[in-house]
Amino acid sequence: MKSTGIVRKVDELGRIVLPIELRRTLDINEKDSLEIFVDGSQIILKKYEPACIFCDNAKDVITFKGRNVCPDCLRTLSNLL
């Protein structure tokens, strides 16, 4: 893991501000969702990208009946019918 040297305080509502330099570097924009992971005593933030429920592919995912499915899995499913 690489240190950025950036330190931020948590405000009274539990919020932190991600510096603009980090947001630009990681392509995080206003209204983007972040996924939160815990690894021991570490909190890891990752830009949320919905993935296919079958293969975990995050490219060109569509939502079908509330589930994320990639085009390849969708083709495979339609061939089963």
C-alpha positions as CSV (number, residue, x, y, z in Angstrom):
1,M,0.0,0.0,0.0
2,K,1.3,3.4,-1.0
3,S,1.2,6.4,1.5
4,T,0.0,9.7,0.1
5,G,1.2,11.7,3.1
6,I,-2.3,13.3,3.3
7,V,-4.0,13.4,6.7
8,R,-7.6,14.5,7.3
9,K,-9.7,14.8,10.5
10,V,-13.1,13.2,10.9
11,D,-15.7,15.9,11.5
12,E,-18.5,15.8,14.1
13,L,-20.8,13.9,11.6
14,G,-18.1,11.3,10.9
15,R,-17.2,12.8,7.5
16,I,-13.8,13.2,5.8
17,V,-12.9,15.2,2.7
18,L,-11.1,13.5,-0.1
19,P,-8.6,15.9,-1.6
20,I,-9.3,17.0,-5.2
21,E,-5.9,15.7,-6.3
22,L,-6.8,12.2,-5.1
23,R,-10.3,12.4,-6.7
24,R,-8.8,13.5,-10.0
25,T,-6.2,10.8,-10.0
26,L,-8.7,8.1,-9.1
27,D,-11.5,9.5,-11.4
28,I,-13.9,10.0,-8.5
29,N,-16.5,12.6,-9.2
30,E,-19.4,14.1,-7.3
31,K,-22.2,11.6,-6.7
32,D,-19.9,8.6,-7.4
33,S,-20.4,5.8,-5.0
34,L,-17.6,4.4,-2.9
35,E,-17.5,0.9,-1.6
36,I,-16.2,0.5,2.0
37,F,-14.0,-2.5,3.0
38,V,-12.4,-3.4,6.4
39,D,-9.2,-5.3,6.6
40,G,-8.2,-5.7,10.2
41,S,-7.8,-2.1,11.5
42,Q,-7.7,-0.6,8.0
43,I,-10.6,1.1,6.2
44,I,-10.4,0.8,2.4
45,L,-12.4,3.0,0.0
46,K,-12.9,1.8,-3.6
47,K,-14.8,3.5,-6.4
48,Y,-17.9,1.3,-6.7
49,E,-18.3,-0.4,-10.1
50,P,-21.3,-2.8,-10.3
51,A,-20.2,-6.2,-11.5
52,C,-21.9,-9.2,-13.1
53,I,-23.5,-11.5,-10.5
54,F,-22.2,-14.5,-12.4
55,C,-18.6,-13.7,-13.5
56,D,-17.7,-10.5,-11.6
57,N,-17.0,-8.7,-14.9
58,A,-17.6,-4.9,-14.5
59,K,-17.6,-4.0,-18.2
60,D,-20.8,-3.0,-20.0
61,V,-22.9,-4.3,-17.1
62,I,-26.7,-3.9,-17.4
63,T,-29.3,-4.2,-14.7
64,F,-32.0,-6.8,-15.3
65,K,-34.7,-7.2,-12.7
66,G,-32.5,-5.6,-10.0
67,R,-29.4,-7.8,-10.8
68,N,-26.2,-6.8,-12.7
69,V,-25.5,-9.0,-15.7
70,C,-22.7,-8.6,-18.3
71,P,-23.4,-9.2,-22.0
72,D,-21.5,-12.5,-22.2
73,C,-23.5,-14.0,-19.3
74,L,-26.7,-12.6,-20.8
75,R,-26.0,-14.4,-24.1
76,T,-25.2,-17.6,-22.3
77,L,-28.4,-17.4,-20.4
78,S,-30.5,-16.7,-23.5
79,N,-28.9,-19.7,-25.2
80,L,-30.2,-21.9,-22.4
81,L,-33.7,-21.0,-23.2
